[in-house]
Every structure is written in structure tokens, then in C-alpha cells.
């Protein structure tokens, strides 16, 4: 998978997940990898970009709001969310935005 997602022509949607982590890995890396693989199999998934320093930012791209809703309700994703709340994140924020324009080289 490319570092920069190859998204289609807009409009589409972005889910921006920003977080600060608790100390240690505690299974986080393995679960994060699993979630990317699982998300890529979901209808409406368009791509993902992620960076982690003091603040982690992951942006996933989706065809429509229904695809985002289905991903949020995915059983394995719900398990990962619960583990995140309990042990991986000090804080997090989820933002959902409609992409109306994009450009690049």
C-alpha cells in the first residue's frame, strides 16, 4: 500500500483519527496492522494514511457515510476500539469530513 492514498475524484469522505498513546505497545502495533488489513476489505474503503510522533494521525478514506458507519460497527473493529479506550490511548478525537476537492503530484 502506498504511503499516500490513491483516492478517486471527489466527493468522498475522510475519517481523521488523532490520538495520544499510553506508554508501551501492549499489542497495539499488531492490532493496528490487523485493522488496516480488515478495513481494506470493507466495501467503500478507498485508502489510508498514518503518521505517529507525539500525536498519531490516521486518515482513512471512504466512498460514503454508510461505508464509515459499517466500518465503525464491524465486530473486530469494535473490539479494537474497546482495547483502545481501556489501554492504548490517553486521548483521541475522531473527525469525519467530506472531501470536495483534492490535488497533488
ABEGO torsion letter per residue (X at the ends): XBABBBBBBOBBBBBBBBBBBBBEAGGAAAAAAAAAAAAAABBGBAEBBBBBBABBBBBBBBABAAAAAAAAABAAAAAAAAAAAAAABABBBBBBBBBABBBEX
